[in-house]
Structures are given as C-alpha cells and as structure tokens.
Amino acid sequence: MPLWLIFHPPGTFEDASSKQALTKDVTKIYTRIGLPPFYVVVNFIKLSNEDTWVGGERRTENPFIRIAIEHIAVRIENEDHAYKRTTDAIEKALKPHVADKGYDWEFHIDETERRLWRINGMVPPPFGSEIEQRWATENRPSLYDGAY
C-alpha cells in the first residue's frame, strides 16, 4: 500500500474538494502500474502555525507542506532511472495542488518490507498476480487461497 501523510498548515487543503482532487492524482500514480485503488491511503494532518518549524524558524509567511510516503505493495527498483521516474510522477501529481499554489514542499519515500503488511488480516496477493488484478477490478480485498 502507498500511505501518504500530508502535514499542512491552516488555509491549505481546507475542503473536501481540494483533498479529493489531490488524492485522485495520487491514486493514479499507483493504479497506472496495476495496484488496486483501495491500496492508496492519504491522510491530511493539519498543523497549527505554531507547530511547523523549518530550520529552527516558525513557518508563518508561506505555507509549507511536508509529505511522508510509505511504499509497501511494490518496491522501487534500485536504479537511478526508477527513482527518478517515481519522484517525477510524484512531482507531477503535486504540481497543481502544491507547486502551482506557491507553497513550499518536501517529500520523502520509505519502503517497508512487504512481508510485514496485512489487509483485513490477509497476506496481500503478489504484485501483478491474477488475484491482485481481481482486487483492483473489484476495488476491495477478497478471500483467496493462501491469504492466511
């Protein structure tokens, strides 16, 4: 699953439509490679202006958006071109929602060992498998042989 934690100040991502627009663009990054849409989880975490500090200074003039991304379902190949392709896709998804609004931003990606991941108590099916494709089509997990 990709998990996105978006830390943002008041005045940014205030309504459901702005959150939905970004989450749709984020979800496309992953569904393009065949992951089920429900794998993508995005949490918006609003911080007060007193809670965001960068370089030892409070950030009050220009909104600063910090994004922590966890990848579990698929690991990025250990190749420069694969890392660039992934970070470019993220920048493209963020552009209309963050960059074009003049916000400052930063993100990072952690990759968690897939064997430490469960959905509804089940071991998720292998990436690209017929079962995972079924999960993608149905947009929900369902029981399969070997799930437990």
Secondary structure, 3 states (H helix, E strand, C coil): CEEEEEEECCCCCCCHHHHHHHHHHHHHHHHCCCCCHHHCEEEEEECCHHHCEECCEECCCCCEEEEEEEECCCCCCCCHHHHHHHHHHHHHHHCCCCHHHCCEEEEEEEECCHHHCCECCECCCCCCCHHHHHHHHHCCCCCCCCCC
